[in-house]
């Protein structure tokens, strides 16, 4: 499976494959036309409660990762949907966070490839 992660603010590229937005909220400053996404799977993003608690604070990342993985375990059909796509072609998980190391797409990629 070829699953990559990419910020939604980076220009779309031909080698992105299937562009899948994995944020629960639509990214600020990005129009639907310029996003060039194939699918917005907001249900796979962290819950609003978890997202607000985390607040993209790196010291909370380990606990965020643990809680988010628990949320993902409760949604096996969403994970299987992404895996089935990735078996056919490259999938790029798109996210809007500024921090490229501490965000839900990193965790999701790890879970999917794990």
N, CA, C and O atoms as a GROMACS GRO file, in nm:
protein
  456
    1UNK      N    1   0.084  -0.119   0.000
    1UNK     CA    2   0.000   0.000   0.000
    1UNK      C    3   0.088   0.124   0.000
    1UNK      O    4   0.190   0.130   0.068
    2UNK      N    5   0.046   0.220  -0.076
    2UNK     CA    6   0.121   0.346  -0.087
    2UNK      C    7   0.034   0.457  -0.027
    2UNK      O    8  -0.054   0.511  -0.094
    3UNK      N    9   0.060   0.490   0.098
    3UNK     CA   10  -0.016   0.594   0.168
    3UNK      C   11   0.081   0.702   0.212
    3UNK      O   12   0.173   0.677   0.290
    4UNK      N   13   0.059   0.821   0.163
    4UNK     CA   14   0.146   0.935   0.195
    4UNK      C   15   0.066   1.041   0.269
    4UNK      O   16  -0.057   1.037   0.271
    5UNK      N   17   0.137   1.134   0.329
    5UNK     CA   18   0.070   1.247   0.393
    5UNK      C   19   0.121   1.377   0.331
    5UNK      O   20   0.236   1.387   0.289
    6UNK      N   21   0.030   1.476   0.327
    6UNK     CA   22   0.064   1.602   0.261
    6UNK      C   23  -0.025   1.713   0.316
    6UNK      O   24  -0.144   1.692   0.341
    7UNK      N   25   0.033   1.830   0.334
    7UNK     CA   26  -0.048   1.944   0.377
    7UNK      C   27  -0.137   1.989   0.262
    7UNK      O   28  -0.094   1.994   0.147
    8UNK      N   29  -0.260   2.021   0.294
    8UNK     CA   30  -0.357   2.066   0.193
    8UNK      C   31  -0.311   2.196   0.128
    8UNK      O   32  -0.353   2.228   0.016
    9UNK      N   33  -0.226   2.272   0.196
    9UNK     CA   34  -0.179   2.401   0.145
    9UNK      C   35  -0.068   2.387   0.042
    9UNK      O   36  -0.032   2.485  -0.024
   10UNK      N   37  -0.013   2.267   0.026
   10UNK     CA   38   0.086   2.244  -0.078
   10UNK      C   39   0.013   2.226  -0.210
   10UNK      O   40  -0.098   2.172  -0.213
   11UNK      N   41   0.073   2.269  -0.320
   11UNK     CA   42   0.005   2.254  -0.450
   11UNK      C   43  -0.020   2.107  -0.483
   11UNK      O   44   0.064   2.022  -0.454
   12UNK      N   45  -0.134   2.078  -0.545
   12UNK     CA   46  -0.161   1.941  -0.588
   12UNK      C   47  -0.056   1.896  -0.690
   12UNK      O   48  -0.007   1.977  -0.769
   13UNK      N   49  -0.024   1.768  -0.686
   13UNK     CA   50   0.073   1.713  -0.781
   13UNK      C   51   0.013   1.588  -0.846
   13UNK      O   52  -0.071   1.521  -0.787
   14UNK      N   53   0.058   1.560  -0.966
   14UNK     CA   54   0.005   1.442  -1.036
   14UNK      C   55   0.033   1.313  -0.961
   14UNK      O   56  -0.046   1.219  -0.967
   15UNK      N   57   0.147   1.309  -0.890
   15UNK     CA   58   0.180   1.185  -0.820
   15UNK      C   59   0.115   1.174  -0.681
   15UNK      O   60   0.149   1.084  -0.604
   16UNK      N   61   0.021   1.264  -0.648
   16UNK     CA   62  -0.052   1.253  -0.522
   16UNK      C   63  -0.145   1.131  -0.521
   16UNK      O   64  -0.175   1.077  -0.415
   17UNK      N   65  -0.188   1.090  -0.637
   17UNK     CA   66  -0.285   0.982  -0.644
   17UNK      C   67  -0.421   1.030  -0.595
   17UNK      O   68  -0.465   1.140  -0.627
   18UNK      N   69  -0.488   0.946  -0.518
   18UNK     CA   70  -0.620   0.977  -0.464
   18UNK      C   71  -0.603   1.072  -0.346
   18UNK      O   72  -0.542   1.037  -0.245
   19UNK      N   73  -0.656   1.193  -0.359
   19UNK     CA   74  -0.638   1.297  -0.256
   19UNK      C   75  -0.755   1.292  -0.158
   19UNK      O   76  -0.869   1.320  -0.193
   20UNK      N   77  -0.722   1.255  -0.034
   20UNK     CA   78  -0.822   1.230   0.069
   20UNK      C   79  -0.802   1.327   0.186
   20UNK      O   80  -0.703   1.317   0.258
   21UNK      N   81  -0.895   1.418   0.204
   21UNK     CA   82  -0.887   1.514   0.316
   21UNK      C   83  -0.933   1.443   0.443
   21UNK      O   84  -1.043   1.387   0.447
   22UNK      N   85  -0.849   1.444   0.548
   22UNK     CA   86  -0.878   1.371   0.671
   22UNK      C   87  -0.896   1.465   0.791
   22UNK      O   88  -0.876   1.424   0.905
   23UNK      N   89  -0.932   1.589   0.766
   23UNK     CA   90  -0.963   1.686   0.871
   23UNK      C   91  -1.114   1.686   0.894
   23UNK      O   92  -1.192   1.672   0.800
   24UNK      N   93  -1.154   1.703   1.018
   24UNK     CA   94  -1.296   1.711   1.049
   24UNK      C   95  -1.353   1.846   1.004
   24UNK      O   96  -1.470   1.856   0.966
   25UNK      N   97  -1.270   1.951   1.008
   25UNK     CA   98  -1.313   2.084   0.965
   25UNK      C   99  -1.248   2.119   0.831
   25UNK      O  100  -1.135   2.079   0.804
   26UNK      N  101  -1.321   2.193   0.749
   26UNK     CA  102  -1.264   2.236   0.621
   26UNK      C  103  -1.149   2.333   0.649
   26UNK      O  104  -1.163   2.421   0.734
   27UNK      N  105  -1.035   2.318   0.580
   27UNK     CA  106  -0.918   2.404   0.604
   27UNK      C  107  -0.944   2.551   0.570
   27UNK      O  108  -1.004   2.584   0.468
   28UNK      N  109  -0.897   2.636   0.658
   28UNK     CA  110  -0.914   2.781   0.638
   28UNK      C  111  -0.838   2.828   0.515
   28UNK      O  112  -0.726   2.785   0.489
   29UNK      N  113  -0.903   2.916   0.441
   29UNK     CA  114  -0.838   2.979   0.327
   29UNK      C  115  -0.824   2.892   0.204
   29UNK      O  116  -0.756   2.930   0.109
   30UNK      N  117  -0.886   2.775   0.204
   30UNK     CA  118  -0.877   2.684   0.088
   30UNK      C  119  -1.016   2.672   0.027
   30UNK      O  120  -1.112   2.632   0.094
   31UNK      N  121  -1.025   2.706  -0.101
   31UNK     CA  122  -1.155   2.690  -0.167
   31UNK      C  123  -1.171   2.545  -0.209
   31UNK      O  124  -1.073   2.473  -0.226
   32UNK      N  125  -1.294   2.504  -0.226
   32UNK     CA  126  -1.319   2.366  -0.268
   32UNK      C  127  -1.259   2.340  -0.406
   32UNK      O  128  -1.214   2.228  -0.434
   33UNK      N  129  -1.257   2.441  -0.491
   33UNK     CA  130  -1.201   2.425  -0.625
   33UNK      C  131  -1.049   2.408  -0.619
   33UNK      O  132  -0.994   2.323  -0.690
   34UNK      N  133  -0.981   2.486  -0.536
   34UNK     CA  134  -0.835   2.481  -0.532
   34UNK      C  135  -0.783   2.361  -0.454
   34UNK      O  136  -0.665   2.326  -0.465
   35UNK      N  137  -0.869   2.297  -0.374
   35UNK     CA  138  -0.824   2.183  -0.293
   35UNK      C  139  -0.796   2.060  -0.377
   35UNK      O  140  -0.709   1.979  -0.343
   36UNK      N  141  -0.868   2.045  -0.487
   36UNK     CA  142  -0.849   1.929  -0.575
   36UNK      C  143  -0.852   1.798  -0.497
   36UNK      O  144  -0.763   1.713  -0.514
   37UNK      N  145  -0.953   1.781  -0.413
   37UNK     CA  146  -0.962   1.657  -0.337
   37UNK      C  147  -1.056   1.560  -0.409
   37UNK      O  148  -1.148   1.600  -0.480
   38UNK      N  149  -1.031   1.432  -0.388
   38UNK     CA  150  -1.119   1.329  -0.442
   38UNK      C  151  -1.229   1.293  -0.342
   38UNK      O  152  -1.339   1.255  -0.380
   39UNK      N  153  -1.196   1.308  -0.213
   39UNK     CA  154  -1.293   1.273  -0.111
   39UNK      C  155  -1.257   1.345   0.019
   39UNK      O  156  -1.140   1.360   0.053
   40UNK      N  157  -1.360   1.388   0.090
   40UNK     CA  158  -1.342   1.446   0.223
   40UNK      C  159  -1.401   1.347   0.322
   40UNK      O  160  -1.523   1.333   0.332
   41UNK      N  161  -1.315   1.280   0.394
   41UNK     CA  162  -1.358   1.178   0.490
   41UNK      C  163  -1.346   1.236   0.631
   41UNK      O  164  -1.261   1.195   0.710
   42UNK      N  165  -1.433   1.334   0.661
   42UNK     CA  166  -1.421   1.404   0.788
   42UNK      C  167  -1.443   1.314   0.908
   42UNK      O  168  -1.391   1.343   1.016
   43UNK      N  169  -1.518   1.205   0.892
   43UNK     CA  170  -1.546   1.115   1.003
   43UNK      C  171  -1.422   1.044   1.054
   43UNK      O  172  -1.421   0.994   1.166
   44UNK      N  173  -1.315   1.038   0.972
   44UNK     CA  174  -1.193   0.971   1.015
   44UNK      C  175  -1.103   1.066   1.095
   44UNK      O  176  -1.006   1.022   1.157
   45UNK      N  177  -1.135   1.194   1.094
   45UNK     CA  178  -1.058   1.290   1.173
   45UNK      C  179  -1.087   1.274   1.321
   45UNK      O  180  -1.187   1.212   1.358
   46UNK      N  181  -1.001   1.328   1.406
   46UNK     CA  182  -1.026   1.319   1.551
   46UNK      C  183  -1.157   1.387   1.588
   46UNK      O  184  -1.199   1.484   1.525
   47UNK      N  185  -1.221   1.335   1.692
   47UNK     CA  186  -1.346   1.396   1.739
   47UNK      C  187  -1.322   1.542   1.776
   47UNK      O  188  -1.209   1.582   1.804
   48UNK      N  189  -1.428   1.620   1.775
   48UNK     CA  190  -1.416   1.761   1.812
   48UNK      C  191  -1.358   1.776   1.952
   48UNK      O  192  -1.276   1.865   1.977
   49UNK      N  193  -1.400   1.690   2.043
   49UNK     CA  194  -1.350   1.697   2.180
   49UNK      C  195  -1.200   1.673   2.186
   49UNK      O  196  -1.126   1.747   2.251
   50UNK      N  197  -1.154   1.569   2.116
   50UNK     CA  198  -1.011   1.537   2.117
   50UNK      C  199  -0.932   1.646   2.046
   50UNK      O  200  -0.825   1.686   2.092
   51UNK      N  201  -0.983   1.692   1.935
   51UNK     CA  202  -0.914   1.797   1.858
   51UNK      C  203  -0.896   1.922   1.943
   51UNK      O  204  -0.787   1.980   1.946
   52UNK      N  205  -1.002   1.964   2.013
   52UNK     CA  206  -0.994   2.084   2.097
   52UNK      C  207  -0.900   2.063   2.215
   52UNK      O  208  -0.824   2.153   2.252
   53UNK      N  209  -0.906   1.943   2.275
   53UNK     CA  210  -0.818   1.915   2.389
   53UNK      C  211  -0.671   1.922   2.346
   53UNK      O  212  -0.589   1.982   2.414
   54UNK      N  213  -0.639   1.860   2.232
   54UNK     CA  214  -0.501   1.856   2.184
   54UNK      C  215  -0.449   1.995   2.150
   54UNK      O  216  -0.340   2.033   2.192
   55UNK      N  217  -0.526   2.071   2.075
   55UNK     CA  218  -0.485   2.206   2.038
   55UNK      C  219  -0.351   2.215   1.968
   55UNK      O  220  -0.288   2.320   1.969
   56UNK      N  221  -0.306   2.106   1.908
   56UNK     CA  222  -0.178   2.099   1.837
   56UNK      C  223  -0.060   2.139   1.926
   56UNK      O  224   0.034   2.205   1.880
   57UNK      N  225  -0.067   2.099   2.052
   57UNK     CA  226   0.042   2.124   2.146
   57UNK      C  227   0.132   2.000   2.152
   57UNK      O  228   0.089   1.896   2.203
   58UNK      N  229   0.255   2.008   2.100
   58UNK     CA  230   0.343   1.891   2.095
   58UNK      C  231   0.358   1.815   2.226
   58UNK      O  232   0.366   1.692   2.222
   59UNK      N  233   0.362   1.880   2.344
   59UNK     CA  234   0.373   1.801   2.468
   59UNK      C  235   0.254   1.706   2.490
   59UNK      O  236   0.267   1.608   2.562
   60UNK      N  237   0.140   1.734   2.429
   60UNK     CA  238   0.022   1.649   2.443
   60UNK      C  239   0.014   1.540   2.335
   60UNK      O  240  -0.080   1.460   2.334
   61UNK      N  241   0.111   1.538   2.244
   61UNK     CA  242   0.100   1.451   2.126
   61UNK      C  243   0.093   1.303   2.161
   61UNK      O  244   0.013   1.230   2.102
   62UNK      N  245   0.173   1.256   2.254
   62UNK     CA  246   0.172   1.114   2.288
   62UNK      C  247   0.034   1.071   2.337
   62UNK      O  248  -0.016   0.965   2.298
   63UNK      N  249  -0.028   1.151   2.421
   63UNK     CA  250  -0.161   1.119   2.471
   63UNK      C  251  -0.265   1.134   2.360
   63UNK      O  252  -0.358   1.054   2.350
   64UNK      N  253  -0.249   1.236   2.276
   64UNK     CA  254  -0.338   1.254   2.161
   64UNK      C  255  -0.335   1.130   2.072
   64UNK      O  256  -0.439   1.078   2.032
   65UNK      N  257  -0.214   1.085   2.043
   65UNK     CA  258  -0.195   0.968   1.956
   65UNK      C  259  -0.268   0.846   2.015
   65UNK      O  260  -0.336   0.774   1.943
   66UNK      N  261  -0.252   0.825   2.142
   66UNK     CA  262  -0.317   0.712   2.210
   66UNK      C  263  -0.469   0.722   2.199
   66UNK      O  264  -0.536   0.625   2.163
   67UNK      N  265  -0.523   0.840   2.230
   67UNK     CA  266  -0.670   0.859   2.226
   67UNK      C  267  -0.724   0.850   2.084
   67UNK      O  268  -0.831   0.794   2.061
   68UNK      N  269  -0.650   0.907   1.990
   68UNK     CA  270  -0.696   0.904   1.851
   68UNK      C  271  -0.697   0.761   1.797
   68UNK      O  272  -0.789   0.723   1.725
   69UNK      N  273  -0.597   0.684   1.832
   69UNK     CA  274  -0.595   0.543   1.789
   69UNK      C  275  -0.715   0.468   1.845
   69UNK      O  276  -0.772   0.382   1.778
   70UNK      N  277  -0.755   0.501   1.968
   70UNK     CA  278  -0.875   0.439   2.026
   70UNK      C  279  -0.999   0.477   1.946
   70UNK      O  280  -1.085   0.394   1.921
   71UNK      N  281  -1.007   0.604   1.906
   71UNK     CA  282  -1.121   0.648   1.825
   71UNK      C  283  -1.123   0.574   1.691
   71UNK      O  284  -1.229   0.533   1.643
   72UNK      N  285  -1.006   0.556   1.632
   72UNK     CA  286  -0.999   0.488   1.502
   72UNK      C  287  -1.038   0.342   1.512
   72UNK      O  288  -1.096   0.287   1.418
   73UNK      N  289  -1.009   0.278   1.625
   73UNK     CA  290  -1.047   0.138   1.644
   73UNK      C  291  -1.200   0.122   1.640
   73UNK      O  292  -1.251   0.015   1.606
   74UNK      N  293  -1.270   0.228   1.675
   74UNK     CA  294  -1.417   0.223   1.675
   74UNK      C  295  -1.475   0.246   1.536
   74UNK      O  296  -1.597   0.242   1.519
   75UNK      N  297  -1.390   0.268   1.437
   75UNK     CA  298  -1.437   0.295   1.300
   75UNK      C  299  -1.364   0.207   1.199
   75UNK      O  300  -1.301   0.259   1.108
   76UNK      N  301  -1.372   0.076   1.213
   76UNK     CA  302  -1.296  -0.012   1.121
   76UNK      C  303  -1.338   0.002   0.976
   76UNK      O  304  -1.257  -0.018   0.885
   77UNK      N  305  -1.466   0.037   0.951
   77UNK     CA  306  -1.511   0.050   0.812
   77UNK      C  307  -1.443   0.167   0.741
   77UNK      O  308  -1.419   0.160   0.621
   78UNK      N  309  -1.412   0.273   0.814
   78UNK     CA  310  -1.342   0.387   0.753
   78UNK      C  311  -1.198   0.349   0.718
   78UNK      O  312  -1.148   0.384   0.612
   79UNK      N  313  -1.134   0.277   0.809
   79UNK     CA  314  -0.997   0.234   0.784
   79UNK      C  315  -0.992   0.137   0.665
   79UNK      O  316  -0.902   0.146   0.581
   80UNK      N  317  -1.087   0.047   0.659
   80UNK     CA  318  -1.090  -0.048   0.549
   80UNK      C  319  -1.116   0.022   0.416
   80UNK      O  320  -1.061  -0.018   0.313
   81UNK      N  321  -1.198   0.125   0.418
   81UNK     CA  322  -1.224   0.203   0.296
   81UNK      C  323  -1.093   0.262   0.243
   81UNK      O  324  -1.065   0.254   0.124
   82UNK      N  325  -1.015   0.322   0.331
   82UNK     CA  326  -0.888   0.383   0.289
   82UNK      C  327  -0.790   0.276   0.242
   82UNK      O  328  -0.723   0.294   0.140
   83UNK      N  329  -0.782   0.166   0.315
   83UNK     CA  330  -0.692   0.057   0.274
   83UNK      C  331  -0.730   0.001   0.137
   83UNK      O  332  -0.642  -0.028   0.055
   84UNK      N  333  -0.859  -0.013   0.112
   84UNK     CA  334  -0.901  -0.067  -0.018
   84UNK      C  335  -0.863   0.029  -0.131
   84UNK      O  336  -0.826  -0.016  -0.240
   85UNK      N  337  -0.872   0.158  -0.106
   85UNK     CA  338  -0.828   0.256  -0.206
   85UNK      C  339  -0.678   0.244  -0.229
   85UNK      O  340  -0.630   0.246  -0.343
   86UNK      N  341  -0.603   0.230  -0.119
   86UNK     CA  342  -0.457   0.227  -0.127
   86UNK      C  343  -0.404   0.099  -0.190
   86UNK      O  344  -0.289   0.095  -0.234
   87UNK      N  345  -0.485  -0.004  -0.195
   87UNK     CA  346  -0.443  -0.128  -0.262
   87UNK      C  347  -0.447  -0.112  -0.413
   87UNK      O  348  -0.380  -0.185  -0.486
   88UNK      N  349  -0.526  -0.016  -0.460
   88UNK     CA  350  -0.543   0.006  -0.604
   88UNK      C  351  -0.454   0.117  -0.658
   88UNK      O  352  -0.415   0.115  -0.775
   89UNK      N  353  -0.422   0.215  -0.572
   89UNK     CA  354  -0.343   0.330  -0.615
   89UNK      C  355  -0.288   0.404  -0.494
   89UNK      O  356  -0.324   0.375  -0.380
   90UNK      N  357  -0.201   0.500  -0.521
   90UNK     CA  358  -0.146   0.583  -0.414
   90UNK      C  359  -0.257   0.667  -0.353
   90UNK      O  360  -0.345   0.717  -0.424
   91UNK      N  361  -0.252   0.682  -0.221
   91UNK     CA  362  -0.346   0.769  -0.149
   91UNK      C  363  -0.264   0.873  -0.074
   91UNK      O  364  -0.168   0.839  -0.005
   92UNK      N  365  -0.303   0.998  -0.087
   92UNK     CA  366  -0.241   1.106  -0.010
   92UNK      C  367  -0.342   1.153   0.094
   92UNK      O  368  -0.450   1.201   0.060
   93UNK      N  369  -0.304   1.140   0.221
   93UNK     CA  370  -0.387   1.188   0.332
   93UNK      C  371  -0.357   1.336   0.349
   93UNK      O  372  -0.245   1.374   0.385
   94UNK      N  373  -0.456   1.419   0.325
   94UNK     CA  374  -0.437   1.563   0.331
   94UNK      C  375  -0.482   1.617   0.466
   94UNK      O  376  -0.587   1.578   0.517
   95UNK      N  377  -0.402   1.706   0.523
   95UNK     CA  378  -0.432   1.766   0.653
   95UNK      C  379  -0.396   1.913   0.648
   95UNK      O  380  -0.323   1.957   0.559
   96UNK      N  381  -0.447   1.991   0.744
   96UNK     CA  382  -0.422   2.135   0.741
   96UNK      C  383  -0.332   2.184   0.853
   96UNK      O  384  -0.294   2.302   0.852
   97UNK      N  385  -0.296   2.102   0.948
   97UNK     CA  386  -0.213   2.145   1.061
   97UNK      C  387  -0.080   2.202   1.013
   97UNK      O  388  -0.025   2.160   0.911
   98UNK      N  389  -0.029   2.300   1.088
   98UNK     CA  390   0.102   2.358   1.056
   98UNK      C  391   0.215   2.262   1.091
   98UNK      O  392   0.315   2.254   1.020
   99UNK      N  393   0.199   2.191   1.201
   99UNK     CA  394   0.301   2.099   1.250
   99UNK      C  395   0.298   1.970   1.167
   99UNK      O  396   0.200   1.896   1.171
  100UNK      N  397   0.404   1.945   1.093
  100UNK     CA  398   0.408   1.831   1.003
  100UNK      C  399   0.441   1.699   1.074
  100UNK      O  400   0.430   1.592   1.014
  101UNK      N  401   0.481   1.706   1.201
  101UNK     CA  402   0.517   1.586   1.275
  101UNK      C  403   0.413   1.544   1.377
  101UNK      O  404   0.402   1.426   1.411
  102UNK      N  405   0.335   1.640   1.427
  102UNK     CA  406   0.239   1.614   1.535
  102UNK      C  407   0.098   1.645   1.488
  102UNK      O  408   0.041   1.749   1.524
  103UNK      N  409   0.041   1.556   1.409
  103UNK     CA  410  -0.095   1.577   1.360
  103UNK      C  411  -0.163   1.443   1.334
  103UNK      O  412  -0.099   1.338   1.338
  104UNK      N  413  -0.292   1.448   1.308
  104UNK     CA  414  -0.369   1.325   1.295
  104UNK      C  415  -0.332   1.244   1.171
  104UNK      O  416  -0.344   1.122   1.173
  105UNK      N  417  -0.288   1.308   1.064
  105UNK     CA  418  -0.252   1.234   0.942
  105UNK      C  419  -0.133   1.142   0.967
  105UNK      O  420  -0.126   1.033   0.911
  106UNK      N  421  -0.039   1.185   1.050
  106UNK     CA  422   0.076   1.102   1.084
  106UNK      C  423   0.029   0.977   1.158
  106UNK      O  424   0.073   0.866   1.129
  107UNK      N  425  -0.061   0.995   1.254
  107UNK     CA  426  -0.114   0.883   1.330
  107UNK      C  427  -0.196   0.790   1.240
  107UNK      O  428  -0.180   0.668   1.245
  108UNK      N  429  -0.280   0.849   1.158
  108UNK     CA  430  -0.365   0.770   1.069
  108UNK      C  431  -0.280   0.687   0.972
  108UNK      O  432  -0.309   0.569   0.951
  109UNK      N  433  -0.178   0.747   0.916
  109UNK     CA  434  -0.088   0.673   0.826
  109UNK      C  435  -0.025   0.555   0.899
  109UNK      O  436  -0.018   0.444   0.845
  110UNK      N  437   0.020   0.578   1.021
  110UNK     CA  438   0.082   0.472   1.101
  110UNK      C  439  -0.018   0.357   1.125
  110UNK      O  440   0.018   0.240   1.113
  111UNK      N  441  -0.140   0.391   1.158
  111UNK     CA  442  -0.243   0.290   1.183
  111UNK      C  443  -0.273   0.211   1.055
  111UNK      O  444  -0.282   0.088   1.058
  112UNK      N  445  -0.287   0.281   0.945
  112UNK     CA  446  -0.321   0.216   0.819
  112UNK      C  447  -0.210   0.123   0.770
  112UNK      O  448  -0.238   0.016   0.716
  113UNK      N  449  -0.087   0.163   0.790
  113UNK     CA  450   0.026   0.083   0.742
  113UNK      C  451   0.072  -0.020   0.844
  113UNK      O  452   0.145  -0.113   0.811
  114UNK      N  453   0.029   0.000   0.971
  114UNK     CA  454   0.072  -0.087   1.082
  114UNK      C  455   0.032  -0.225   1.064
  114UNK      O  456   0.061  -0.310   1.148
   0.00000   0.00000   0.00000
